[in-house]
Amino acid sequence: MAPSPRRGRRGLALLGATALALTTGGLATPAAAQVTAARAVDFPTHCVPPPIAGIPPIDGPTTAEITVDNAAPKVGDTVTVTYTVTKPAAGNPVDLALPADIMTPTGKVVLGGAQSGAVTVTGPKKNPPVPGKGTFPPFSMTGAFTVTAPGSITLSPGDYNIHTSYIMELDTPCTVTDPPAPVSRTIVASPRPGANERTLALATASGRPGAPVAVTGTRFTPLATVTVAGRAGAAETADRTTVTADSSGGFTASLTVTDRATSGIVAYEGDAWSADKAAGPAAYTVVDDTPLPAGSQRIGTAVAAGALSMAQAGDGVRLSSVDFGKGGAATGDLRTVTVKDFRGGPAGWSLTGKVTDFTGPGGTIGAGRLSWTPACATKPGSPSTCAPGSAGPVGTAGATLAATPDGALTGGEFTVDAKLTLDVPPFTAPGAYAGVLTLTLT
């Protein structure tokens, strides 16, 4: 049996939301997409009481509703979601009455449509007294996600768990019997103005020296002059042509590739490559047609460009506790973030973060009270070198966690960490406080 936490101390949890997944080409928001109001939905659930209760699983309906703080976000915005269970399927599995404020709910909100995945949500340790074998009371859980693509995004209730901390630590997990549950909320995301959504496509990925290749581009500045050029690693080759984008920002060009060193094709506006006004490189192989001596074989390969991605080592951070009346620094470590840049181009990357206020039984602890000291390590052999952001407040406006600069050839693998400090006011009401930190990789 685990004893109840002593009065006057509290745990402070920092939850990391799933970070951005990058897209090379933007999708237009469907004209028919509609924002729908939140609605309560019923769905069958399978709840497993703690073994100590000695009762079989409970199969029954759950009634829930999902609300959001922003029903019309732009790509890159953070949307806070609230998952409210108005009628749980399970109840207090034991004859012993449960006192107030010993229940902590957690769960998932399932995304669909233009964006897939699940959002981790958590609720405060707060509840009215529950009589023995009584029904669990309604509860709410909150989390956040970053919008990664324009279009209609649906939100459905997912699995949830009710943890009780009284005499013993017990869990009652409830899973959706026939997932996904009905959609409770639909939001419509639009492209972010100014974002680079330019795309590039080749009619063929290889050709003999001197062969033309059809190059198609979209989402460039309408009527802009676009340079289409060959690349060999970080440098441009002599293969080059210019074309004017049409009134919708599209173009089709024919590029004659004669330089045997050309390994990719790019398109950009202006006099020189700029990551925010360009697309590519798209891989292209010049087929060597030099005659071979008798009895010889030509052996070749190609290096394919990859993507920019990140992964977090978990989505929860438990900060140290502080004492009521004293307050001070609640400290902890950010879950390590691994960034992989396998694009093989000239663009660097930036990893930023922003945090919500910390909510709890005594109200909120402002987001501006969370500070970090970033650290970043570069895997040996990487073309780029990672630089940590400045130490200081994170806040709702956000701050840079780490970045690499643009260069002739960028890429590599990197690990990003940070020391976290939440400055808790001295007479903050006892209880658990939680906020959501959202990381964005661009």
C-alpha positions in Angstrom: 0.0 0.0 0.0 1.3 3.4 -0.9 0.7 6.2 1.7 -1.2 9.3 0.6 1.1 12.3 -0.2 1.7 14.5 2.9 -0.1 17.8 3.0 1.8 20.8 1.9 3.6 19.2 -1.0 2.6 18.8 -4.6 3.8 17.2 -7.8 4.1 19.5 -10.9 3.8 17.7 -14.2 4.9 19.1 -17.6 3.4 17.2 -20.5 5.1 17.4 -24.0 2.7 17.4 -26.9 3.4 15.5 -30.1 5.5 17.7 -32.3 5.2 18.8 -35.9 5.6 16.4 -38.8 6.8 18.3 -41.8 5.1 18.3 -45.2 6.9 19.1 -48.4 3.8 20.2 -50.2 0.8 22.0 -48.8 -2.8 20.9 -49.2 -5.5 23.4 -50.0 -8.3 23.6 -47.4 -11.4 21.8 -48.9 -14.0 24.3 -49.9 -16.7 22.1 -48.4 -15.0 21.6 -45.1 -17.2 22.7 -42.2 -16.4 23.6 -38.6 -18.8 21.7 -36.4 -19.8 22.5 -32.8 -18.9 20.1 -30.1 -21.4 17.3 -29.4 -21.7 14.7 -26.7 -21.3 11.2 -28.1 -21.9 7.8 -26.6 -19.6 4.9 -27.3 -19.1 1.4 -25.8 -16.2 0.9 -23.5 -14.5 -2.0 -21.8 -13.3 -1.1 -18.3 -11.1 -3.4 -16.1 -11.4 -2.8 -12.4 -8.3 -3.3 -10.2 -7.7 -7.0 -9.4 -8.2 -6.3 -5.7 -11.8 -5.5 -6.4 -12.4 -9.1 -7.4 -15.1 -8.2 -10.0 -15.2 -8.9 -13.7 -14.6 -6.3 -16.4 -17.4 -3.7 -17.0 -18.8 -3.3 -20.5 -21.0 -0.3 -20.9 -21.4 3.1 -22.6 -19.4 6.2 -21.9 -20.7 9.6 -22.7 -18.1 12.3 -23.6 -17.6 15.6 -25.3 -14.5 17.2 -26.8 -14.0 21.0 -27.0 -11.2 23.1 -28.4 -9.8 26.6 -27.8 -9.4 27.3 -31.5 -11.8 25.9 -34.1 -10.1 27.6 -37.1 -6.4 27.3 -36.6 -3.6 27.8 -39.1 -0.9 25.2 -39.9 1.7 25.5 -37.1 -0.8 26.7 -34.5 -1.3 24.8 -31.2 -4.8 23.7 -30.4 -5.8 22.9 -26.8 -8.3 20.1 -26.5 -10.5 19.3 -23.5 -11.9 15.7 -23.2 -14.9 15.7 -20.8 -16.4 12.4 -19.7 -19.9 13.3 -18.5 -20.9 9.7 -17.8 -18.1 7.1 -17.1 -18.8 3.5 -17.8 -17.1 2.4 -14.5 -17.5 3.3 -10.9 -15.9 2.8 -7.5 -15.1 -0.9 -7.6 -14.9 -1.3 -3.8 -17.3 -1.0 -0.8 -15.0 1.6 0.8 -16.1 5.2 0.1 -13.5 7.4 -1.6 -12.7 10.8 -0.3 -12.5 14.0 -2.4 -9.5 14.8 -4.6 -7.9 11.4 -5.0 -8.8 10.7 -8.7 -6.5 11.6 -11.6 -7.8 10.9 -15.1 -5.7 10.5 -18.2 -6.7 9.6 -21.8 -6.3 10.1 -25.5 -8.1 12.2 -28.1 -8.0 10.5 -31.5 -7.3 12.8 -34.6 -8.6 12.0 -38.1 -9.2 13.6 -41.5 -6.4 15.9 -42.6 -4.2 14.9 -39.5 -3.9 11.6 -37.8 -2.5 10.5 -34.4 -3.6 10.8 -30.8 -3.3 13.7 -28.2 -2.4 12.8 -24.7 -4.7 14.5 -22.2 -4.6 14.6 -18.4 -6.9 16.0 -15.7 -6.3 17.5 -12.3 -6.4 15.4 -9.1 -9.9 16.6 -8.2 -13.2 14.9 -7.5 -16.1 15.0 -5.0 -16.4 12.1 -2.5 -17.5 8.8 -4.1 -19.6 6.3 -2.1 -18.7 2.6 -2.0 -19.7 1.0 -5.3 -20.9 4.4 -6.4 -20.6 5.8 -10.0 -17.4 7.8 -10.8 -18.2 11.5 -11.2 -17.7 13.4 -14.4 -14.2 14.6 -15.1 -12.2 16.6 -17.7 -8.8 16.1 -19.2 -6.7 18.6 -21.2 -3.9 18.4 -23.8 -2.7 20.1 -26.9 -1.5 19.3 -30.4 0.2 21.2 -33.3 -1.6 21.5 -36.6 0.5 20.0 -39.3 -1.7 20.1 -42.4 -4.6 22.2 -43.7 -8.0 20.7 -44.0 -10.8 19.2 -41.9 -9.5 17.5 -38.7 -11.9 15.3 -36.6 -11.5 14.7 -32.9 -12.9 11.6 -31.3 -12.8 10.3 -27.7 -10.2 7.6 -27.1 -9.2 5.3 -24.3 -9.1 6.7 -20.7 -7.8 5.7 -17.3 -9.0 6.6 -13.8 -6.2 6.5 -11.2 -7.1 6.6 -7.5 -4.6 7.4 -4.8 -6.1 6.4 -1.5 -4.6 3.7 0.7 -3.4 2.1 -2.5 -2.6 3.3 -6.0 -5.2 1.7 -8.2 -6.1 2.1 -11.9 -9.3 1.5 -13.8 -8.4 1.6 -17.6 -11.3 1.9 -20.0 -10.8 1.2 -23.7 -13.0 2.0 -26.7 -14.6 -1.3 -27.6 -15.0 -0.6 -31.4 -12.5 2.2 -32.2 -12.7 4.9 -33.3 -15.4 6.4 -31.2 -17.9 8.8 -32.9 -16.6 12.2 -33.9 -17.3 14.8 -31.2 -15.7 17.8 -32.8 -14.5 18.9 -36.2 -12.2 21.8 -36.8 -10.8 23.2 -40.1 -7.2 24.3 -40.4 -6.0 26.7 -43.1 -2.5 27.2 -44.5 -0.3 29.6 -42.7 0.3 32.8 -44.8 3.9 33.1 -45.9 4.8 29.4 -45.4 6.9 27.9 -48.1 4.6 25.4 -49.8 6.4 25.3 -53.1 6.7 21.9 -54.7 8.8 20.4 -57.5 8.3 17.2 -59.5 10.2 15.6 -62.4 8.8 13.7 -65.3 11.7 11.2 -65.1 14.3 10.6 -62.5 17.2 9.8 -64.9 18.4 10.4 -68.4 21.5 10.3 -70.6 23.7 13.4 -70.9 22.0 16.1 -73.0 18.5 14.7 -72.5 15.7 17.1 -71.5 13.7 16.6 -68.3 10.3 18.1 -67.8 10.1 19.9 -64.4 6.8 21.0 -62.8 6.4 23.4 -60.0 3.5 24.6 -57.9 2.7 27.3 -55.3 5.5 29.7 -56.4 4.8 33.4 -56.4 2.4 34.1 -59.3 4.2 35.6 -62.3 7.6 35.3 -60.6 10.8 34.5 -62.5 11.9 31.0 -61.4 15.3 29.5 -62.0 15.5 25.8 -62.6 19.0 24.4 -62.1 20.9 21.2 -61.5 22.7 20.5 -58.3 25.7 18.3 -57.4 25.6 18.0 -53.6 25.7 21.5 -52.2 26.8 23.3 -55.5 24.8 24.1 -58.6 25.9 22.7 -61.9 25.9 24.4 -65.3 22.5 23.0 -66.2 20.1 26.0 -65.9 17.0 27.6 -67.3 14.5 30.2 -66.3 10.7 30.2 -66.6 7.9 32.5 -65.5 5.3 31.2 -63.1 1.7 31.5 -64.3 -1.1 33.4 -62.5 -1.6 30.6 -60.0 2.1 30.1 -59.2 2.6 27.0 -61.3 5.1 26.3 -64.1 6.4 23.6 -66.4 10.0 23.9 -67.7 12.3 21.8 -69.8 15.8 21.5 -68.4 18.5 20.0 -70.5 20.9 18.1 -68.3 24.4 17.8 -69.7 26.6 17.9 -66.6 27.4 14.4 -65.6 27.8 15.6 -62.0 24.1 16.7 -61.6 22.4 14.6 -58.9 19.4 16.7 -58.2 17.3 19.6 -59.6 16.0 22.6 -57.7 13.8 25.6 -58.5 13.9 29.0 -56.8 12.8 32.6 -57.1 15.4 35.4 -57.1 19.0 35.5 -58.0 20.2 32.7 -55.7 18.9 29.8 -53.7 16.9 30.7 -50.6 15.3 28.1 -48.5 12.1 30.1 -48.1 11.6 30.7 -51.8 12.7 27.4 -53.3 11.7 23.8 -53.8 13.9 20.7 -54.2 16.3 19.2 -54.7 14.5 16.4 -56.6 16.8 13.5 -57.2 18.0 13.0 -60.8 20.6 10.6 -62.1 22.7 11.2 -65.3 23.1 7.9 -67.0 26.8 7.5 -68.0 26.8 6.4 -71.6 30.6 6.3 -72.0 31.6 3.2 -74.0 33.2 0.5 -71.8 36.2 -1.6 -72.6 35.4 -5.2 -73.5 34.7 -7.4 -70.5 33.8 -4.4 -68.2 30.7 -3.6 -66.2 29.5 -0.2 -65.0 28.3 -0.2 -61.4 26.4 2.8 -60.0 24.1 3.8 -57.1 22.1 6.8 -56.0 21.8 8.6 -52.7 18.1 9.5 -52.0 17.2 12.5 -50.0 15.2 11.9 -46.8 13.2 14.0 -44.5 13.5 16.3 -41.4 12.0 14.5 -38.4 12.0 14.5 -34.6 11.2 12.0 -31.9 10.6 12.5 -28.1 11.7 10.1 -25.4 8.3 10.1 -23.8 5.6 12.7 -23.3 5.6 13.4 -19.6 8.0 15.2 -17.2 7.6 15.2 -13.4 9.1 18.3 -11.8 10.2 18.3 -8.2 7.8 19.3 -5.5 7.9 22.5 -3.5 6.5 23.4 -0.1 3.4 25.5 0.5 4.5 28.9 2.1 7.9 28.6 0.6 7.4 28.1 -3.1 10.5 28.3 -5.3 12.0 26.3 -8.0 10.4 23.0 -9.2 13.0 21.4 -11.4 13.3 18.6 -13.9 14.7 17.5 -17.3 13.0 17.8 -20.6 12.5 14.4 -22.3 15.4 14.1 -24.8 14.4 15.1 -28.4 16.2 13.5 -31.3 16.3 15.4 -34.6 17.3 13.8 -37.8 17.9 16.0 -40.9 18.3 13.7 -43.9 17.2 16.2 -46.6 20.6 16.7 -48.0 20.0 20.4 -49.0 21.2 23.8 -47.9 18.5 24.6 -45.3 19.0 24.4 -41.6 16.3 23.8 -39.0 14.9 25.4 -35.9 13.2 23.7 -32.9 11.0 26.0 -30.8 8.7 25.4 -27.8 5.9 27.2 -26.1 4.0 26.3 -23.0 0.5 26.8 -21.5 -0.3 28.1 -18.0 -0.1 25.4 -15.3 -3.6 24.7 -14.0 -4.4 23.1 -10.7 -6.8 23.3 -7.7 -5.6 26.8 -6.8 -6.0 28.3 -10.2 -2.9 28.8 -12.5 0.8 29.2 -12.4 1.7 31.5 -15.3 3.5 30.0 -18.4 6.1 32.8 -18.1 7.4 31.2 -14.9 8.7 28.2 -16.7 12.4 28.6 -17.8 14.8 26.3 -19.6 18.5 26.0 -20.1 18.9 24.2 -23.5 21.6 21.8 -24.5 22.3 20.3 -27.9 24.7 17.6 -29.1 25.7 16.8 -32.7 26.4 13.2 -33.8 30.0 12.9 -35.2 30.2 13.1 -38.9 27.1 15.3 -39.3 27.5 18.2 -41.9 25.7 20.7 -39.6 26.5 21.7 -36.0 23.6 22.1 -33.6 23.5 25.2 -31.4 21.3 25.4 -28.2 18.9 28.2 -27.7 19.3 30.8 -25.0 18.5 30.1 -21.4 15.4 31.9 -20.2 11.6 31.9 -20.0 9.6 29.8 -22.4 6.1 31.3 -22.0 3.1 31.3 -24.4 5.0 33.2 -27.0 7.7 30.5 -27.2 11.5 30.3 -27.4 14.1 28.5 -29.4 15.3 25.2 -28.0 18.0 24.5 -30.6 18.8 25.2 -34.3 21.3 24.6 -37.1 22.2 27.3 -39.7 21.7 27.3 -43.5 24.8 26.1 -45.3 26.2 24.7 -48.6 25.2 21.2 -47.4 23.3 20.6 -44.2 22.1 17.6 -42.3 22.9 15.1 -39.5 21.6 13.7 -36.3 21.2 15.7 -33.1 20.0 15.2 -29.5 18.4 18.1 -27.7 17.9 18.4 -23.9 17.0 21.1 -21.4 17.0 21.8 -17.7 13.5 23.0 -16.7 12.7 25.3 -13.8 9.2 26.4 -12.8 9.1 29.3 -10.3 6.2 28.5 -8.0 4.8 31.4 -5.9 5.1 30.8 -2.1 1.4 30.5 -1.2 0.1 28.6 -4.2 -2.7 26.3 -3.1 -1.6 22.7 -2.5 -2.3 20.2 -5.3 -1.0 19.0 -8.7 -0.5 21.5 -11.4 0.0 20.7 -15.1 0.8 22.5 -18.3 1.5 21.5 -21.9 4.8 22.2 -23.7 4.5 22.0 -27.5 7.7 21.6 -29.6 7.7 22.6 -33.3 10.4 21.7 -35.8 10.7 23.8 -38.9 
